[in-house]
Amino acid sequence: THDPKFDVPLLEIALRLPLAYVGAMGSRRTNDDRVKRLRELGLTDAELARLHAPIGLDVGARTPEETAISVAAELIAARWGGSGAQLRRIDGPIHHDVDHGA
């Protein structure tokens, strides 16, 4: 939402639940402020480490549509154990056989 009065309480709850993925949009400065507020609410380093923020992969996104693709790409990489690196720069198999209970 880009509004700490909504984001911080929601993230506080989400990071304490056994969710597979928790991400939040925003600049690095926004994220630093968000993490500071979450820490003040008592979240542990382990809980904060689960937060994917700023969310998305660096694909050079400029438009909302490109940002959505960047976020979707990170979600897919997290689900299947991908690195987000260019396939031509990776040795080994392209497809990952990771079971996340999907």
Z-matrix of the N, CA and C atoms (Angstrom, degrees):
N
C 1 1.449
C 2 1.523 1 111.72
N 3 1.313 2 118.62 1 -15.21
C 4 1.467 3 124.14 2 -174.02
C 5 1.525 4 112.01 3 63.79
N 6 1.318 5 118.17 4 22.33
C 7 1.463 6 121.98 5 178.24
C 8 1.520 7 108.47 6 -129.02
N 9 1.357 8 117.19 7 112.18
C 10 1.463 9 119.56 8 -175.57
C 11 1.522 10 114.44 9 -58.63
N 12 1.319 11 117.74 10 -27.35
C 13 1.474 12 117.79 11 -178.74
C 14 1.524 13 111.63 12 -68.92
N 15 1.337 14 117.16 13 -18.66
C 16 1.466 15 121.34 14 173.88
C 17 1.529 16 111.09 15 -102.30
N 18 1.339 17 116.03 16 -46.44
C 19 1.466 18 121.20 17 -174.62
C 20 1.523 19 112.95 18 -60.78
N 21 1.318 20 116.87 19 -49.15
C 22 1.466 21 120.59 20 -173.43
C 23 1.526 22 112.07 21 -63.13
N 24 1.342 23 120.01 22 -48.83
C 25 1.473 24 118.52 23 178.26
C 26 1.533 25 113.11 24 -62.75
N 27 1.326 26 117.06 25 -37.96
C 28 1.470 27 119.63 26 178.60
C 29 1.522 28 111.26 27 -66.64
N 30 1.336 29 116.35 28 -42.98
C 31 1.462 30 119.43 29 179.14
C 32 1.524 31 111.37 30 -67.80
N 33 1.322 32 117.52 31 -34.83
C 34 1.469 33 120.48 32 176.76
C 35 1.528 34 110.03 33 -57.63
N 36 1.312 35 116.91 34 -44.87
C 37 1.468 36 121.25 35 179.04
C 38 1.524 37 110.39 36 -68.78
N 39 1.330 38 116.64 37 -49.09
C 40 1.466 39 121.21 38 -175.67
C 41 1.524 40 112.13 39 -60.12
N 42 1.326 41 117.09 40 -40.89
C 43 1.462 42 120.34 41 -177.33
C 44 1.522 43 113.06 42 -72.33
N 45 1.313 44 116.99 43 -14.17
C 46 1.467 45 120.54 44 177.32
C 47 1.524 46 112.07 45 -97.28
N 48 1.331 47 116.55 46 -3.02
C 49 1.465 48 121.38 47 177.51
C 50 1.522 49 109.76 48 -97.22
N 51 1.333 50 117.91 49 156.29
C 52 1.468 51 120.59 50 -180.00
C 53 1.534 52 111.76 51 -80.58
N 54 1.327 53 116.47 52 59.44
C 55 1.461 54 121.67 53 179.91
C 56 1.524 55 109.92 54 -88.29
N 57 1.317 56 116.16 55 148.65
C 58 1.461 57 120.67 56 -178.94
C 59 1.523 58 112.07 57 -71.67
N 60 1.322 59 117.85 58 -28.69
C 61 1.461 60 120.50 59 -173.70
C 62 1.521 61 109.36 60 -154.85
N 63 1.325 62 116.68 61 132.44
C 64 1.466 63 122.06 62 174.33
C 65 1.524 64 106.84 63 -131.99
N 66 1.320 65 116.50 64 120.40
C 67 1.458 66 121.21 65 -179.67
C 68 1.512 67 111.27 66 -131.46
N 69 1.336 68 115.30 67 157.46
C 70 1.464 69 120.70 68 179.05
C 71 1.525 70 109.49 69 -146.13
N 72 1.326 71 115.10 70 139.60
C 73 1.458 72 121.05 71 177.86
C 74 1.519 73 109.86 72 -83.12
N 75 1.323 74 115.36 73 166.76
C 76 1.457 75 120.87 74 175.61
C 77 1.513 76 111.35 75 133.95
N 78 1.310 77 115.22 76 167.25
C 79 1.460 78 121.19 77 178.81
C 80 1.528 79 110.09 78 -73.32
N 81 1.312 80 116.06 79 170.73
C 82 1.469 81 119.90 80 175.94
C 83 1.533 82 110.26 81 -62.18
N 84 1.335 83 116.67 82 -40.04
C 85 1.465 84 120.30 83 178.65
C 86 1.528 85 110.81 84 -62.93
N 87 1.334 86 116.36 85 -44.00
C 88 1.468 87 120.43 86 176.99
C 89 1.517 88 110.11 87 -60.33
N 90 1.331 89 116.27 88 -43.20
C 91 1.461 90 119.57 89 -179.39
C 92 1.528 91 111.41 90 -65.30
N 93 1.328 92 117.16 91 -41.68
C 94 1.469 93 119.78 92 178.28
C 95 1.528 94 110.65 93 -59.55
N 96 1.337 95 116.81 94 -42.99
C 97 1.464 96 121.03 95 177.96
C 98 1.525 97 110.79 96 -64.55
N 99 1.320 98 116.33 97 -42.17
C 100 1.474 99 121.93 98 179.97
C 101 1.528 100 110.12 99 -61.57
N 102 1.320 101 117.26 100 -46.18
C 103 1.469 102 121.58 101 -179.80
C 104 1.530 103 110.03 102 -63.61
N 105 1.329 104 117.22 103 -40.54
C 106 1.471 105 120.98 104 177.15
C 107 1.526 106 110.22 105 -58.99
N 108 1.320 107 116.94 106 -45.80
C 109 1.470 108 120.94 107 -179.83
C 110 1.531 109 111.28 108 -65.14
N 111 1.333 110 116.51 109 -40.28
C 112 1.466 111 120.23 110 179.26
C 113 1.528 112 110.85 111 -66.37
N 114 1.320 113 116.08 112 -38.16
C 115 1.472 114 120.53 113 177.33
C 116 1.533 115 110.05 114 -63.70
N 117 1.336 116 116.31 115 -40.18
C 118 1.470 117 120.69 116 178.13
C 119 1.530 118 111.56 117 -63.89
N 120 1.334 119 116.89 118 -25.91
C 121 1.465 120 121.36 119 177.57
C 122 1.529 121 112.21 120 -83.44
N 123 1.343 122 116.04 121 -1.10
C 124 1.453 123 119.93 122 174.78
C 125 1.510 124 116.20 123 98.97
N 126 1.335 125 118.21 124 8.93
C 127 1.462 126 118.49 125 177.38
C 128 1.524 127 109.65 126 -68.81
N 129 1.315 128 115.38 127 142.65
C 130 1.459 129 121.51 128 -177.81
C 131 1.523 130 110.42 129 -84.11
N 132 1.329 131 116.00 130 166.91
C 133 1.462 132 120.48 131 175.54
C 134 1.523 133 110.59 132 -59.26
N 135 1.331 134 116.89 133 -39.14
C 136 1.469 135 120.59 134 179.67
C 137 1.525 136 110.95 135 -63.89
N 138 1.320 137 117.21 136 -41.30
C 139 1.469 138 120.34 137 178.29
C 140 1.527 139 110.46 138 -66.78
N 141 1.322 140 117.27 139 -43.26
C 142 1.463 141 121.07 140 -179.39
C 143 1.524 142 111.99 141 -67.45
N 144 1.325 143 117.46 142 -29.67
C 145 1.464 144 121.07 143 178.91
C 146 1.527 145 111.75 144 -65.74
N 147 1.314 146 117.64 145 -19.42
C 148 1.467 147 121.51 146 179.11
C 149 1.527 148 112.38 147 -78.23
N 150 1.329 149 117.09 148 -13.63
C 151 1.459 150 121.59 149 -177.03
C 152 1.524 151 110.56 150 -79.36
N 153 1.315 152 116.47 151 119.39
C 154 1.463 153 122.57 152 175.62
C 155 1.528 154 106.96 153 -92.22
N 156 1.326 155 115.66 154 98.86
C 157 1.460 156 119.02 155 -177.73
C 158 1.521 157 109.62 156 -157.56
N 159 1.286 158 118.48 157 140.00
C 160 1.453 159 125.59 158 -8.89
C 161 1.532 160 110.89 159 -60.46
N 162 1.308 161 116.11 160 138.13
C 163 1.454 162 122.94 161 -176.21
C 164 1.530 163 110.52 162 -74.62
N 165 1.320 164 115.66 163 147.99
C 166 1.463 165 121.34 164 175.08
C 167 1.512 166 112.73 165 112.82
N 168 1.331 167 115.07 166 161.25
C 169 1.457 168 122.00 167 175.21
C 170 1.523 169 108.80 168 -99.92
N 171 1.319 170 116.46 169 152.97
C 172 1.461 171 121.24 170 178.39
C 173 1.525 172 109.39 171 -75.79
N 174 1.320 173 115.56 172 95.83
C 175 1.469 174 121.04 173 176.46
C 176 1.529 175 110.00 174 -115.50
N 177 1.331 176 116.83 175 8.52
C 178 1.453 177 120.80 176 -178.49
C 179 1.520 178 113.11 177 76.36
N 180 1.318 179 117.32 178 25.72
C 181 1.467 180 122.21 179 -176.16
C 182 1.524 181 111.29 180 -59.25
N 183 1.336 182 115.23 181 138.20
C 184 1.463 183 121.85 182 176.69
C 185 1.524 184 112.24 183 -125.09
N 186 1.316 185 117.29 184 -26.89
C 187 1.463 186 121.35 185 -176.65
C 188 1.528 187 109.59 186 -106.68
N 189 1.335 188 117.62 187 163.14
C 190 1.468 189 119.58 188 175.59
C 191 1.528 190 112.41 189 -57.79
N 192 1.323 191 116.61 190 -37.59
C 193 1.472 192 119.88 191 179.89
C 194 1.522 193 110.92 192 -65.59
N 195 1.319 194 116.72 193 -41.93
C 196 1.464 195 120.39 194 178.43
C 197 1.529 196 110.86 195 -67.43
N 198 1.318 197 116.77 196 -37.25
C 199 1.465 198 120.46 197 176.39
C 200 1.523 199 110.30 198 -62.48
N 201 1.329 200 116.67 199 -40.70
C 202 1.471 201 120.57 200 177.90
C 203 1.526 202 110.78 201 -61.26
N 204 1.325 203 117.27 202 -40.81
C 205 1.470 204 120.95 203 177.83
C 206 1.525 205 109.92 204 -64.55
N 207 1.325 206 117.16 205 -41.00
C 208 1.460 207 121.95 206 178.19
C 209 1.526 208 111.24 207 -59.75
N 210 1.328 209 116.48 208 -43.85
C 211 1.466 210 121.78 209 179.07
C 212 1.522 211 110.14 210 -67.03
N 213 1.339 212 116.90 211 -45.47
C 214 1.468 213 120.60 212 179.07
C 215 1.525 214 110.46 213 -60.26
N 216 1.322 215 117.26 214 -39.67
C 217 1.465 216 121.04 215 179.37
C 218 1.528 217 110.94 216 -62.75
N 219 1.333 218 117.22 217 -40.89
C 220 1.468 219 119.24 218 178.15
C 221 1.523 220 111.25 219 -65.87
N 222 1.325 221 116.74 220 -40.76
C 223 1.467 222 120.33 221 178.23
C 224 1.526 223 111.10 222 -60.88
N 225 1.322 224 116.83 223 -43.82
C 226 1.467 225 120.85 224 179.40
C 227 1.527 226 109.98 225 -64.49
N 228 1.327 227 117.24 226 -44.48
C 229 1.467 228 120.69 227 179.19
C 230 1.525 229 110.94 228 -60.81
N 231 1.324 230 116.83 229 -41.88
C 232 1.467 231 120.18 230 179.23
C 233 1.520 232 111.10 231 -65.70
N 234 1.317 233 116.37 232 -40.19
C 235 1.466 234 119.67 233 -177.99
C 236 1.521 235 112.17 234 -65.33
N 237 1.322 236 116.69 235 -42.26
C 238 1.462 237 120.42 236 -172.30
C 239 1.525 238 113.84 237 -105.57
N 240 1.313 239 118.20 238 3.90
C 241 1.461 240 120.57 239 176.78
C 242 1.512 241 114.17 240 81.84
N 243 1.313 242 117.51 241 22.96
C 244 1.465 243 120.85 242 178.68
C 245 1.518 244 111.46 243 -79.16
N 246 1.324 245 115.44 244 160.38
C 247 1.464 246 120.71 245 -178.70
C 248 1.523 247 112.84 246 -93.50
N 249 1.315 248 117.23 247 -20.87
C 250 1.456 249 120.59 248 -174.30
C 251 1.518 250 112.32 249 85.49
N 252 1.330 251 117.13 250 0.00
C 253 1.466 252 121.28 251 179.37
C 254 1.529 253 110.41 252 -78.94
N 255 1.330 254 115.86 253 160.67
C 256 1.461 255 120.48 254 176.06
C 257 1.526 256 109.22 255 -64.38
N 258 1.329 257 116.30 256 134.12
C 259 1.468 258 120.73 257 -178.06
C 260 1.523 259 111.92 258 -58.67
N 261 1.314 260 118.02 259 -34.62
C 262 1.469 261 120.19 260 -178.96
C 263 1.523 262 112.11 261 -67.53
N 264 1.313 263 117.46 262 -14.48
C 265 1.465 264 121.12 263 -179.76
C 266 1.533 265 112.90 264 -100.34
N 267 1.332 266 116.79 265 4.51
C 268 1.462 267 121.20 266 -175.96
C 269 1.523 268 109.96 267 -113.79
N 270 1.325 269 115.60 268 132.74
C 271 1.461 270 120.77 269 172.46
C 272 1.517 271 108.26 270 -88.80
N 273 1.308 272 116.42 271 154.30
C 274 1.455 273 120.01 272 176.44
C 275 1.515 274 112.04 273 96.07
N 276 1.332 275 115.59 274 -169.86
C 277 1.463 276 120.44 275 -174.58
C 278 1.531 277 112.33 276 -67.66
N 279 1.314 278 114.79 277 148.78
C 280 1.463 279 121.15 278 177.77
C 281 1.519 280 110.55 279 -80.01
N 282 1.320 281 116.86 280 -40.43
C 283 1.462 282 121.23 281 -176.91
C 284 1.523 283 110.17 282 -94.28
N 285 1.320 284 115.55 283 140.58
C 286 1.465 285 122.07 284 -179.09
C 287 1.519 286 109.17 285 -104.66
N 288 1.312 287 116.22 286 137.74
C 289 1.466 288 121.55 287 177.19
C 290 1.520 289 108.93 288 -103.61
N 291 1.324 290 116.26 289 69.25
C 292 1.458 291 122.52 290 -179.97
C 293 1.510 292 108.00 291 -105.84
N 294 1.329 293 116.93 292 128.64
C 295 1.463 294 121.22 293 179.01
C 296 1.521 295 109.16 294 -101.35
N 297 1.332 296 115.85 295 113.12
C 298 1.465 297 121.25 296 177.51
C 299 1.515 298 110.50 297 -111.43
N 300 1.316 299 116.55 298 24.60
C 301 1.452 300 120.00 299 178.69
C 302 1.513 301 113.51 300 72.85
N 303 1.321 302 116.47 301 20.61
C 304 1.475 303 120.23 302 -178.82
C 305 1.501 304 111.87 303 -76.68
